[in-house]
Amino acid sequence: MSSKVYFAPARATRWDYSASQAAGLERLVEKMDFGSVIAEREYVAIKTHFGSWGAHRIVRPRFLRILASQDIVAVEQATLDLINGAAPLPGSLAEDGSVKAGQKILAEILGVDGQLHVDAAAQVGLGDKAYELARV
């Protein structure tokens, strides 16, 4: 079964709270109806990716994305798909290494293929790799 993965860009398109990263996160929380699955005073982990070896030291908002789902495997698969589908950033190790959009960017540059971990997580039943990306 395909899980829904919600996507919100972190880049503000205008000087207005409704276009801010915080407002996007609020829309995600509302869309996912977190209140029905998370009890008051319950701890929640939020996973973020800020780059890796060879990446920019300062993460500019235009490069940030917010993904959320109740299925961690679907979120990880969507993350890998978005990274691998993107064109390498100018001046990055990926561009310098002649990696193209559609290739396994992290595996090519870092020598670590995150897909192996996502496949293993799905195999042991932690979630499903199938997802539908829904922009909020």
C-alpha positions in Angstrom: 0.0 0.0 0.0 1.3 3.5 -0.9 1.9 5.9 2.0 1.2 9.6 1.7 4.3 11.7 2.2 3.6 15.4 2.7 6.1 17.9 1.2 6.5 21.6 2.0 9.2 23.7 0.5 11.1 25.7 3.2 11.7 28.7 0.9 9.5 31.7 1.6 8.1 33.1 -1.6 7.0 36.5 -0.1 7.3 38.5 3.1 4.1 37.0 4.6 3.7 34.5 7.5 1.5 32.2 5.4 4.5 31.8 3.0 7.0 31.1 5.8 8.7 27.8 6.7 6.9 27.8 10.0 3.5 28.2 8.3 4.4 25.3 6.0 5.2 23.1 9.0 1.9 24.1 10.6 0.1 23.1 7.4 1.9 19.7 7.4 0.9 19.1 11.0 -2.7 19.9 10.3 -2.8 17.8 7.1 -1.3 14.8 8.9 -3.7 15.2 11.8 -0.9 14.6 14.3 -3.2 15.4 17.1 -5.1 12.1 16.6 -1.9 10.0 16.8 0.3 11.9 19.3 -0.9 12.3 22.8 -0.4 15.5 24.8 3.1 15.6 26.4 4.2 12.6 24.2 7.7 13.0 22.8 8.1 13.2 19.0 11.3 13.0 17.0 11.7 15.2 13.9 14.3 14.0 11.5 16.2 16.6 9.4 19.0 16.4 6.9 21.4 19.3 6.6 23.9 17.9 4.1 27.0 15.8 4.3 30.7 15.8 3.7 31.4 18.0 0.7 28.1 19.8 0.9 27.6 23.5 1.6 28.4 24.4 5.2 25.5 26.9 5.2 22.2 25.5 4.1 20.3 28.1 2.2 16.5 28.0 2.4 16.1 27.3 -1.3 17.8 23.9 -0.8 15.6 22.9 2.2 12.5 20.7 2.0 10.2 19.3 4.7 8.9 15.8 4.4 6.5 14.1 6.8 4.6 10.9 7.0 3.6 8.3 9.5 5.7 5.8 7.6 9.4 6.4 8.2 10.4 4.1 5.3 8.2 6.1 2.9 9.8 9.3 4.1 13.3 7.9 3.6 12.5 6.6 0.1 11.0 10.0 -0.8 14.2 11.7 0.5 16.5 9.6 -1.6 14.3 10.0 -4.7 14.3 13.8 -4.3 18.1 13.9 -3.8 18.8 11.5 -6.6 16.4 13.3 -9.0 17.9 16.8 -8.4 20.7 18.3 -10.4 24.0 18.5 -8.4 24.6 21.9 -6.9 27.2 24.1 -8.7 30.6 23.6 -7.2 29.6 20.6 -5.1 31.5 17.3 -5.0 28.7 15.7 -7.1 29.1 18.3 -9.9 32.9 18.0 -9.7 32.5 14.2 -9.9 30.4 14.4 -13.0 27.3 13.0 -11.2 24.1 13.7 -13.1 20.5 14.0 -11.9 19.0 10.6 -11.7 22.2 8.9 -10.5 22.6 7.8 -6.9 24.3 11.1 -5.8 25.1 10.1 -2.2 26.3 6.6 -3.2 28.5 8.0 -6.0 30.1 10.7 -3.9 30.2 9.2 -0.4 30.4 5.6 -1.2 27.4 4.8 1.0 24.2 3.8 -0.7 21.2 4.8 1.6 18.9 2.7 -0.6 20.3 -0.5 1.0 19.2 0.8 4.4 15.7 1.8 3.1 15.3 -1.7 1.5 16.3 -3.4 4.7 13.9 -1.4 6.8 11.1 -2.3 4.4 12.1 -5.9 4.4 11.8 -6.2 8.2 8.4 -4.5 8.2 9.2 -1.0 9.4 7.2 0.5 6.6 6.6 0.6 2.9 8.7 2.2 0.2 5.7 3.1 -2.0 4.5 6.6 -1.4 2.5 9.5 -3.0 4.1 12.9 -2.7 1.5 15.5 -1.7 2.6 19.2 -1.7 1.0 21.3 1.1 
